[in-house]
């Protein structure tokens, strides 16, 4: 009986193997510097994924993550710390890891909007930038604790996003997308002409401090020296864990049911008594809050903010991560963010063509795997529920 229940629930082993292999591969990719070896590793990964899909090995992995999410999430966190420990004194690699974590948080916010409620937002980088500028202003001119600045960054991004609620609520589909595109262009122009916010030159951002501990100082443990990015890595990981838990709890709650109904058929949802405007506002505001928090921390990590860092092209980058990972698939977003952030940085020969690469990847995924690079885990709203 127990064995039957375990079989029905899904095995843990496929997920464990997938996490272990992915971690080992990521460490190898980050450690290699020679371009031919990097190209070889990328070719190996593509061949391995295609072979796994052809042999039907990806489906058990997806089921494993769907049914055994908590232990596998703990293993994934341990894997991220293993990567950080391996590169404990490498500033560049740890900065890349922090970027992956915070971009994942931002795309989780977009996932609430796109994947759960069907609300289009092509200004993700703008709200990310609002959070970053918030940290620049508050860290320079106030004594607000820096952890609180993260919350304020999210709140201000959500508040400014509320200016778009009326046009977003009054439009649908492509027209709603045009509203957010126009906002992205307007915000960039506003930042460029606003001398108080540094104009086109931007602003410096002071590093994070908590209880007198400066995050911009290296960590010395005996004879071992850790990069100062280690402190940012820990906070970024905590932020990602909190965002991931929030998104998964939201998805599996009655709120997720309402958002799903809204995304599938807005007219039918309205006929059955759902307050369409209320749930659109909820999804749009909550998504922008997560994006703003990620941006506030990223501003402290980078130490500098400028209008050209948060353009419409950067918003498309976040959308491409969402499409590659699979709309409504939080685990897929993690993998897609690693691909989009790490590969161009390691493969310097395609740096100038990275946006073309993203476009090609998105087109290929939409043509051959509309659900994303990874199979989407089955959504279960309540314990024990099965389709």
Secondary structure, DSSP 4 states (H G I P E B T S, - for coil): -HHHHHHHH--SHHHHHHHHHHHHHHHHHHH--SHHHHHHHHHHHHHHHHHHHHHTHHHHHHHHHHHSHHHHHHHHHHHHHHHHHHTTT-HHHHHHHHHHHHHHHHHHHHHIIIIIT----S-HHHHHHHHHHHHHHHHHH----HHHHHHHHHHHHHHHHGGGHHHHHH--HHHHHHHHHHHHHHHHHHHHH-GGGTGGG-EE-PPPEETTEETTS-EEETTEEE-THHHHHHHHHHHHHHHHHHHHHHHTSHHHHHHHHHHH-HHHHHHTT--HHHHHHHHHHHHHHHHHHHHHHHHHHHSEE-GGGS-HHHHHHHHHHHHHH-TT-HHHHHHHHHHHHHHHHH-GGGGGGHHHHHHHHHHHHHHH-TT-SSPPPPP-SSTT---
